[in-house]
Amino acid sequence: MKLVANKSTAQCCVTKAPAKAASPAMVKHRAKVFKAMGHPSRIRILELLTQGETCVCNIAPVVGSDMSTVSRHLAVLRNAGLIEDDKRGLNVFYKLSLPCIIDFFSCLDAQ
């Protein structure tokens, strides 16, 4: 374990060093996840979903894009394994597959 000092708030985060190097498949998966998170609209969607499951009709106004653009962003996030969808009647509801993304955002925000 190592301590990482946060200069701006004088807080420390305890992180564990990886036991061994990740496999090539795991590195590729990580890169896919980071690439999926690499757009401001997709980050905004993930932030919204940290509050809980919601319908696609509630996501579009938050992102500020039309439904087709939001649907493409949702597909990227779903294909990366970050979110799950559930069709109920005419609506599709989305939720986080990786709730630990909240911790990741908190870690980033602490910098």
DSSP file (Angstrom, degrees, kcal/mol; ACC not computed):
  #  RESIDUE AA STRUCTURE BP1 BP2  ACC     N-H-->O    O-->H-N    N-H-->O    O-->H-N    TCO  KAPPA ALPHA  PHI   PSI    X-CA   Y-CA   Z-CA
    1    1 A M              0   0    0      0, 0.0     2,-0.3     0, 0.0    15,-0.2   0.000 360.0 360.0 360.0 145.7    0.0    0.0    0.0
    2    2 A K  E     -A   15   0A   0     13,-2.2    13,-2.0    11,-0.0     2,-0.5  -0.973 360.0-127.9-133.6 152.3    1.1    3.5   -0.6
    3    3 A L  E     -A   14   0A   0     -2,-0.3     2,-0.6    11,-0.2    11,-0.2  -0.837  16.1-158.5 -99.4 134.6   -0.2    6.9    0.5
    4    4 A V  E     -A   13   0A   0      9,-1.9     9,-1.8    -2,-0.5     2,-0.3  -0.955  13.6-142.8-113.9 116.3   -0.9    9.5   -2.2
    5    5 A A  E     -A   12   0A   0     -2,-0.6     2,-0.7     7,-0.2     7,-0.2  -0.587   1.6-145.8 -81.3 137.9   -1.0   13.0   -0.8
    6    6 A N  E  >> -A   11   0A   0      5,-2.7     4,-1.9    -2,-0.3     5,-0.6  -0.909   9.7-163.1-101.5 107.6   -3.5   15.5   -2.2
    7    7 A K  T  45S+     0   0    0     -2,-0.7    -1,-0.1     1,-0.2   104,-0.1   0.819  82.5  55.7 -63.3 -34.6   -1.7   18.8   -2.1
    8    8 A S  T  45S+     0   0    0    102,-0.2    -1,-0.2     1,-0.2   103,-0.1   0.822 126.2  16.9 -73.5 -30.4   -4.8   21.0   -2.6
    9    9 A T  T  45S-     0   0    0     -3,-0.5    -2,-0.2   101,-0.2    -1,-0.2   0.395  94.7-124.6-122.3   1.3   -6.7   19.6    0.4
   10   10 A A  T  <5 +     0   0    0     -4,-1.9     2,-0.3     1,-0.2    -3,-0.2   0.793  66.2 135.8  56.6  31.0   -4.0   17.8    2.4
   11   11 A Q  E   < -A    6   0A   0     -5,-0.6    -5,-2.7    99,-0.2     2,-0.4  -0.697  45.2-140.2-101.9 159.6   -6.0   14.6    2.3
   12   12 A C  E     -A    5   0A   0     -2,-0.3     2,-0.5    -7,-0.2    -7,-0.2  -0.934   4.7-154.7-121.3 145.8   -4.5   11.2    1.6
   13   13 A C  E     -A    4   0A   0     -9,-1.8    -9,-1.9    -2,-0.4     2,-0.6  -0.969  15.2-139.1-114.8 133.4   -5.9    8.3   -0.4
   14   14 A V  E     +A    3   0A   0     -2,-0.5     2,-0.4   -11,-0.2   -11,-0.2  -0.822  27.4 179.8 -92.7 124.0   -4.8    4.8    0.4
   15   15 A T  E     -A    2   0A   0    -13,-2.0   -13,-2.2    -2,-0.6     2,-0.5  -0.939  22.6-133.4-124.7 148.2   -4.2    2.8   -2.8
   16   16 A K        -     0   0    0     -2,-0.4     3,-0.1   -15,-0.2    -2,-0.0  -0.843  21.5-126.7 -99.0 133.8   -3.1   -0.7   -3.2
   17   17 A A        -     0   0    0     -2,-0.5     0, 0.0     1,-0.1     0, 0.0  -0.548  40.1 -95.3 -72.5 143.0   -0.4   -1.5   -5.7
   18   18 A P        -     0   0    0      0, 0.0    -1,-0.1     0, 0.0     3,-0.1  -0.325  24.9-134.1 -60.6 141.3   -1.4   -4.2   -8.2
   19   19 A A  S    S-     0   0    0      1,-0.2     2,-0.3    -3,-0.1    -2,-0.1   0.864  84.1  -8.7 -64.5 -36.1   -0.3   -7.7   -7.2
   20   20 A K  S    S-     0   0    0      3,-0.0    -1,-0.2     0, 0.0     3,-0.1  -0.961  91.8 -72.8-153.6 166.9    1.0   -8.3  -10.7
   21   21 A A        -     0   0    0     -2,-0.3     2,-0.0     1,-0.1    -2,-0.0  -0.349  56.4-105.7 -65.1 143.3    0.8   -6.7  -14.1
   22   22 A A        -     0   0    0      1,-0.1    -1,-0.1     2,-0.1     0, 0.0  -0.338  36.7-105.6 -68.1 150.4   -2.5   -6.9  -15.9
   23   23 A S     >  -     0   0    0      1,-0.1     4,-2.4    -3,-0.1     5,-0.2  -0.303  31.9-106.5 -69.1 160.5   -2.9   -9.4  -18.7
   24   24 A P  H  > S+     0   0    0      0, 0.0     4,-2.2     0, 0.0     5,-0.1   0.870 122.7  53.2 -56.5 -36.8   -3.0   -8.0  -22.3
   25   25 A A  H  > S+     0   0    0      2,-0.2     4,-2.2     1,-0.2     5,-0.1   0.897 109.1  48.4 -66.2 -39.3   -6.8   -8.7  -22.4
   26   26 A M  H  > S+     0   0    0      2,-0.2     4,-2.7     1,-0.2    -1,-0.2   0.898 110.6  50.7 -68.2 -40.0   -7.3   -6.7  -19.2
   27   27 A V  H  X S+     0   0    0     -4,-2.4     4,-2.3     2,-0.2    -2,-0.2   0.913 110.7  49.6 -62.3 -42.0   -5.2   -3.8  -20.5
   28   28 A K  H  X S+     0   0    0     -4,-2.2     4,-2.0    -5,-0.2    -2,-0.2   0.906 111.0  49.6 -63.5 -41.9   -7.3   -3.8  -23.7
   29   29 A H  H  X S+     0   0    0     -4,-2.2     4,-2.2     2,-0.2    -2,-0.2   0.921 110.1  50.7 -62.9 -44.4  -10.5   -3.8  -21.6
   30   30 A R  H  X S+     0   0    0     -4,-2.7     4,-2.7     1,-0.2     5,-0.2   0.913 109.2  50.9 -59.6 -43.2   -9.3   -0.9  -19.5
   31   31 A A  H  X S+     0   0    0     -4,-2.3     4,-2.5     1,-0.2    -1,-0.2   0.889 108.7  52.1 -62.5 -38.9   -8.5    1.1  -22.6
   32   32 A K  H  X S+     0   0    0     -4,-2.0     4,-2.2     2,-0.2    -1,-0.2   0.901 110.4  48.5 -63.8 -40.9  -12.0    0.4  -24.0
   33   33 A V  H  X S+     0   0    0     -4,-2.2     4,-1.7     2,-0.2    -2,-0.2   0.938 112.9  46.6 -64.6 -47.7  -13.5    1.7  -20.8
   34   34 A F  H  < S+     0   0    0     -4,-2.7     4,-0.2     1,-0.2    -2,-0.2   0.885 111.6  51.7 -63.8 -37.7  -11.4    4.8  -20.7
   35   35 A K  H >< S+     0   0    0     -4,-2.5     3,-1.4     1,-0.2    -1,-0.2   0.909 107.9  52.3 -64.1 -40.9  -12.1    5.4  -24.4
   36   36 A A  H 3< S+     0   0    0     -4,-2.2     3,-0.3     1,-0.3    -1,-0.2   0.842 110.3  48.2 -63.3 -32.8  -15.9    5.1  -23.7
   37   37 A M  T 3< S+     0   0    0     -4,-1.7    -1,-0.3     1,-0.2    -2,-0.2   0.431  86.1  99.3 -84.8   1.5  -15.6    7.7  -20.9
   38   38 A G    <   +     0   0    0     -3,-1.4    -1,-0.2    -4,-0.2    -2,-0.1   0.074  65.8  75.0 -82.8  25.7  -13.6   10.0  -23.2
   39   39 A H  S >> S-     0   0    0     -3,-0.3     4,-2.1    -2,-0.1     3,-0.5  -0.999  76.5-132.5-136.5 134.8  -16.5   12.3  -24.2
   40   40 A P  H 3> S+     0   0    0      0, 0.0     4,-2.3     0, 0.0     5,-0.1   0.847 107.3  53.6 -54.8 -37.1  -18.1   15.0  -22.0
   41   41 A S  H 3> S+     0   0    0      1,-0.2     4,-2.1     2,-0.2     5,-0.1   0.892 108.6  48.9 -66.3 -37.9  -21.6   13.9  -22.8
   42   42 A R  H <> S+     0   0    0     -3,-0.5     4,-2.4     2,-0.2    -1,-0.2   0.865 110.0  51.4 -70.8 -35.0  -20.8   10.3  -21.7
   43   43 A I  H  X S+     0   0    0     -4,-2.1     4,-2.7     2,-0.2    -2,-0.2   0.923 109.7  50.7 -63.7 -42.9  -19.3   11.5  -18.4
   44   44 A R  H  X S+     0   0    0     -4,-2.3     4,-2.3    -5,-0.2    -2,-0.2   0.895 109.6  50.7 -62.2 -39.8  -22.4   13.5  -17.8
   45   45 A I  H  X S+     0   0    0     -4,-2.1     4,-2.3     2,-0.2    -1,-0.2   0.934 110.7  48.5 -62.3 -46.3  -24.5   10.4  -18.5
   46   46 A L  H  X S+     0   0    0     -4,-2.4     4,-1.1     1,-0.2    -2,-0.2   0.905 110.0  52.0 -62.0 -41.1  -22.5    8.4  -16.0
   47   47 A E  H >< S+     0   0    0     -4,-2.7     3,-0.7     1,-0.2     4,-0.4   0.924 109.7  49.7 -59.8 -43.9  -22.8   11.2  -13.4
   48   48 A L  H >< S+     0   0    0     -4,-2.3     3,-1.5     1,-0.2    -2,-0.2   0.907 108.7  52.6 -60.6 -42.2  -26.5   11.2  -13.8
   49   49 A L  H >< S+     0   0    0     -4,-2.3     3,-1.2     1,-0.3    47,-0.5   0.656  91.6  73.4 -73.5 -14.7  -26.7    7.4  -13.4
   50   50 A T  T << S+     0   0    0     -4,-1.1    -1,-0.3    -3,-0.7    -2,-0.2   0.735  92.9  58.4 -66.5 -19.0  -24.7    7.6  -10.2
   51   51 A Q  T <  S-     0   0    0     -3,-1.5    -1,-0.2    -4,-0.4     2,-0.2   0.554 125.0 -86.4 -84.9  -8.6  -28.0    8.9   -8.8
   52   52 A G    <   -     0   0    0     -3,-1.2    -1,-0.3    -4,-0.2    42,-0.1  -0.647  65.2 -28.4 129.0 175.1  -29.8    5.7   -9.8
   53   53 A E        +     0   0    0     -2,-0.2     2,-0.3    -3,-0.1    42,-0.2  -0.266  61.5 174.1 -61.2 142.7  -31.6    4.1  -12.7
   54   54 A T  E     -B   94   0B   0     40,-2.2    40,-3.2    38,-0.0     2,-0.2  -0.987  31.6-103.4-150.8 160.1  -33.3    6.5  -15.1
   55   55 A C  E >>  -B   93   0B   0     -2,-0.3     3,-1.8    38,-0.3     4,-0.8  -0.495  31.2-118.8 -81.1 150.0  -35.2    6.5  -18.4
   56   56 A V  H >> S+     0   0    0     36,-2.3     4,-1.7     1,-0.3     3,-0.7   0.820 113.6  66.7 -57.9 -30.5  -33.5    7.6  -21.6
   57   57 A C  H 34 S+     0   0    0      1,-0.2    -1,-0.3    35,-0.2    36,-0.1   0.748 102.4  46.9 -64.8 -21.9  -36.1   10.3  -21.8
   58   58 A N  H <> S+     0   0    0     -3,-1.8     4,-0.6     2,-0.1    -1,-0.2   0.634 107.2  57.9 -90.2 -16.2  -34.6   11.9  -18.7
   59   59 A I  H <X S+     0   0    0     -4,-0.8     4,-2.2    -3,-0.7     3,-0.4   0.903  94.0  63.0 -81.0 -43.1  -31.0   11.6  -20.0
   60   60 A A  H  X>S+     0   0    0     -4,-1.7     4,-2.4     1,-0.2     5,-1.2   0.883 102.1  49.1 -54.1 -47.0  -31.4   13.6  -23.2
   61   61 A P  H  45S+     0   0    0      0, 0.0    -1,-0.2     0, 0.0    -2,-0.1   0.873 111.4  50.5 -63.5 -34.1  -32.3   17.0  -21.5
   62   62 A V  H  <5S+     0   0    0     -4,-0.6    -2,-0.2    -3,-0.4    -3,-0.1   0.904 115.2  42.0 -68.6 -40.8  -29.3   16.6  -19.1
   63   63 A V  H  <5S-     0   0    0     -4,-2.2    -1,-0.2     2,-0.1    -3,-0.2   0.815 102.6-134.8 -75.3 -30.8  -26.9   16.0  -21.9
   64   64 A G  T  <5 +     0   0    0     -4,-2.4     2,-0.3     1,-0.3    -4,-0.1   0.787  64.9 111.6  80.2  28.0  -28.4   18.6  -24.1
   65   65 A S  S   <S-     0   0    0     -5,-1.2    -1,-0.3     1,-0.1    -2,-0.1  -0.840  72.9 -91.8-127.4 165.6  -28.5   16.5  -27.3
   66   66 A D     >  -     0   0    0     -2,-0.3     4,-2.3    -3,-0.1     3,-0.3  -0.288  44.2-102.5 -72.8 165.4  -31.2   14.9  -29.4
   67   67 A M  H  > S+     0   0    0      1,-0.2     4,-2.6     2,-0.2     5,-0.2   0.838 118.9  54.5 -60.3 -37.0  -32.3   11.3  -28.6
   68   68 A S  H  > S+     0   0    0      2,-0.2     4,-1.7     1,-0.2    -1,-0.2   0.901 110.2  46.2 -67.9 -38.2  -30.4    9.7  -31.5
   69   69 A T  H  > S+     0   0    0     -3,-0.3     4,-2.1     2,-0.2    -2,-0.2   0.922 113.5  49.1 -67.0 -43.7  -27.1   11.3  -30.3
   70   70 A V  H  X S+     0   0    0     -4,-2.3     4,-2.7     1,-0.2    -2,-0.2   0.900 108.2  54.9 -62.0 -40.5  -27.8   10.2  -26.7
   71   71 A S  H  X S+     0   0    0     -4,-2.6     4,-2.1     1,-0.2    -1,-0.2   0.886 107.1  49.9 -60.9 -39.4  -28.6    6.7  -27.9
   72   72 A R  H  X S+     0   0    0     -4,-1.7     4,-1.9     2,-0.2    -1,-0.2   0.914 111.1  48.8 -65.7 -42.2  -25.2    6.5  -29.6
   73   73 A H  H  X S+     0   0    0     -4,-2.1     4,-2.1     1,-0.2    -2,-0.2   0.913 110.9  50.7 -62.1 -42.1  -23.5    7.6  -26.4
   74   74 A L  H  X S+     0   0    0     -4,-2.7     4,-2.6     1,-0.2    -1,-0.2   0.882 107.3  54.0 -63.5 -38.2  -25.5    5.1  -24.4
   75   75 A A  H  X S+     0   0    0     -4,-2.1     4,-2.8     2,-0.2    -1,-0.2   0.898 107.6  50.3 -62.8 -40.9  -24.5    2.3  -26.9
   76   76 A V  H  X S+     0   0    0     -4,-1.9     4,-1.4     2,-0.2    -2,-0.2   0.932 113.1  45.9 -62.5 -45.7  -20.8    3.2  -26.4
   77   77 A L  H  <>S+     0   0    0     -4,-2.1     5,-2.4     1,-0.2     6,-0.8   0.887 114.3  48.4 -64.8 -39.4  -21.1    3.0  -22.6
   78   78 A R  H ><5S+     0   0    0     -4,-2.6     3,-1.5     1,-0.2    -2,-0.2   0.918 109.3  52.0 -67.2 -43.7  -23.1   -0.2  -22.8
   79   79 A N  H 3<5S+     0   0    0     -4,-2.8    -1,-0.2     1,-0.3    -2,-0.2   0.774 107.6  53.2 -65.3 -25.6  -20.6   -1.9  -25.1
   80   80 A A  T 3<5S-     0   0    0     -4,-1.4    -1,-0.3    -5,-0.2    -2,-0.2   0.509 117.5-115.1 -85.3  -5.0  -17.8   -1.0  -22.7
   81   81 A G  T < 5S+     0   0    0     -3,-1.5    -3,-0.2    -4,-0.3    -2,-0.1   0.645  83.8 118.1  83.1  14.8  -19.7   -2.6  -19.9
   82   82 A L  S   <S+     0   0    0     -5,-2.4    15,-3.0    -6,-0.2    16,-1.2   0.784  75.1  24.8 -84.9 -28.1  -20.3    0.6  -17.9
   83   83 A I  E     -C   96   0B   0     -6,-0.8     2,-0.3    13,-0.3    13,-0.2  -0.900  63.2-147.8-134.7 162.6  -24.1    0.6  -18.1
   84   84 A E  E     -C   95   0B   0     11,-2.7    11,-1.9    -2,-0.3     2,-0.3  -0.920  13.5-147.6-124.9 153.3  -27.0   -1.9  -18.5
   85   85 A D  E     -C   94   0B   0     -2,-0.3     2,-0.4     9,-0.2     9,-0.2  -0.893   8.4-168.1-122.5 156.2  -30.3   -1.3  -20.1
   86   86 A D  E     -C   93   0B   0      7,-2.1     7,-2.5    -2,-0.3     2,-0.5  -0.919  15.7-144.6-144.3 112.0  -33.8   -2.7  -19.4
   87   87 A K  E     +C   92   0B   0     -2,-0.4     2,-0.5     5,-0.2     5,-0.2  -0.659  19.1 178.9 -82.6 127.5  -36.6   -2.2  -21.8
   88   88 A R  E >   -C   91   0B   0      3,-3.3     3,-1.9    -2,-0.5     2,-0.3  -0.909  61.3 -55.2-130.3 102.9  -40.0   -1.7  -20.2
   89   89 A G  T 3  S-     0   0    0     -2,-0.5    -2,-0.0     1,-0.3     0, 0.0  -0.511 121.2 -17.8  65.0-124.3  -42.8   -1.1  -22.6
   90   90 A L  T 3  S+     0   0    0     -2,-0.3     2,-0.3    -3,-0.1    -1,-0.3   0.543 125.6  80.3 -89.6  -8.2  -41.8    1.8  -24.8
   91   91 A N  E <   - C   0  88B   0     -3,-1.9    -3,-3.3   -35,-0.0     2,-0.5  -0.725  63.4-150.0-104.5 150.3  -39.2    3.1  -22.5
   92   92 A V  E     - C   0  87B   0     -2,-0.3   -36,-2.3    -5,-0.2     2,-0.4  -0.978  13.7-157.3-116.2 127.9  -35.6    2.0  -21.9
   93   93 A F  E     -BC  55  86B   0     -7,-2.5    -7,-2.1    -2,-0.5     2,-0.3  -0.844   6.2-157.9-106.4 142.5  -34.1    2.4  -18.4
   94   94 A Y  E     +BC  54  85B   0    -40,-3.2   -40,-2.2    -2,-0.4     2,-0.3  -0.898  13.5 171.2-121.1 147.4  -30.4    2.6  -17.8
   95   95 A K  E     - C   0  84B   0    -11,-1.9   -11,-2.7    -2,-0.3     2,-0.2  -0.968  40.4 -87.3-146.9 162.0  -28.3    2.0  -14.7
   96   96 A L  E     - C   0  83B   0    -47,-0.5   -13,-0.3    -2,-0.3   -14,-0.1  -0.485  22.9-167.9 -70.5 136.7  -24.6    1.7  -13.9
   97   97 A S  S    S+     0   0    0    -15,-3.0   -14,-0.2     1,-0.2    -1,-0.2   0.707  89.4  44.5 -87.9 -28.2  -23.0   -1.8  -14.3
   98   98 A L    >   +     0   0    0    -16,-1.2     3,-2.3     1,-0.1    -1,-0.2  -0.776  64.1 177.6-118.4  83.9  -19.9   -0.5  -12.4
   99   99 A P  T >  S+     0   0    0      0, 0.0     3,-1.8     0, 0.0     4,-0.4   0.721  74.2  78.5 -60.9 -17.8  -21.1    1.5   -9.4
  100  100 A C  T 3>  +     0   0    0      1,-0.3     4,-1.8     2,-0.2     3,-0.5   0.618  69.5  85.2 -66.3  -9.5  -17.4    1.9   -8.4
  101  101 A I  H <> S+     0   0    0     -3,-2.3     4,-2.6     1,-0.2    -1,-0.3   0.808  81.2  62.8 -59.5 -28.2  -17.3    4.6  -11.1
  102  102 A I  H <> S+     0   0    0     -3,-1.8     4,-2.3     2,-0.2    -1,-0.2   0.919 103.3  47.1 -61.2 -43.9  -18.6    6.9   -8.3
  103  103 A D  H  > S+     0   0    0     -3,-0.5     4,-2.4    -4,-0.4    -2,-0.2   0.882 110.2  53.2 -65.0 -38.6  -15.3    6.3   -6.4
  104  104 A F  H  X S+     0   0    0     -4,-1.8     4,-2.4     2,-0.2    -2,-0.2   0.930 109.8  47.0 -62.2 -45.8  -13.3    6.9   -9.5
  105  105 A F  H  X S+     0   0    0     -4,-2.6     4,-2.7     1,-0.2    -2,-0.2   0.906 111.9  51.3 -62.9 -41.4  -15.0   10.2  -10.1
  106  106 A S  H  X S+     0   0    0     -4,-2.3     4,-1.3     1,-0.2    -1,-0.2   0.901 109.5  50.4 -62.2 -40.6  -14.5   11.2   -6.4
  107  107 A C  H  < S+     0   0    0     -4,-2.4     4,-0.4     2,-0.2     3,-0.3   0.926 112.4  46.6 -62.9 -45.5  -10.8   10.3   -6.7
  108  108 A L  H >< S+     0   0    0     -4,-2.4     3,-1.4     1,-0.2    -2,-0.2   0.910 110.4  52.9 -62.6 -42.5  -10.4   12.4   -9.8
  109  109 A D  H 3< S+     0   0    0     -4,-2.7    -1,-0.2     1,-0.3    -2,-0.2   0.746  99.6  63.9 -67.5 -23.3  -12.3   15.3   -8.2
  110  110 A A  T 3<        0   0    0     -4,-1.3    -1,-0.3    -3,-0.3  -101,-0.2   0.607 360.0 360.0 -76.1 -11.4   -9.9   15.2   -5.2
  111  111 A Q    <         0   0    0     -3,-1.4    -1,-0.2    -4,-0.4    -2,-0.1   0.478 360.0 360.0 -75.6 360.0   -6.9   16.1   -7.4
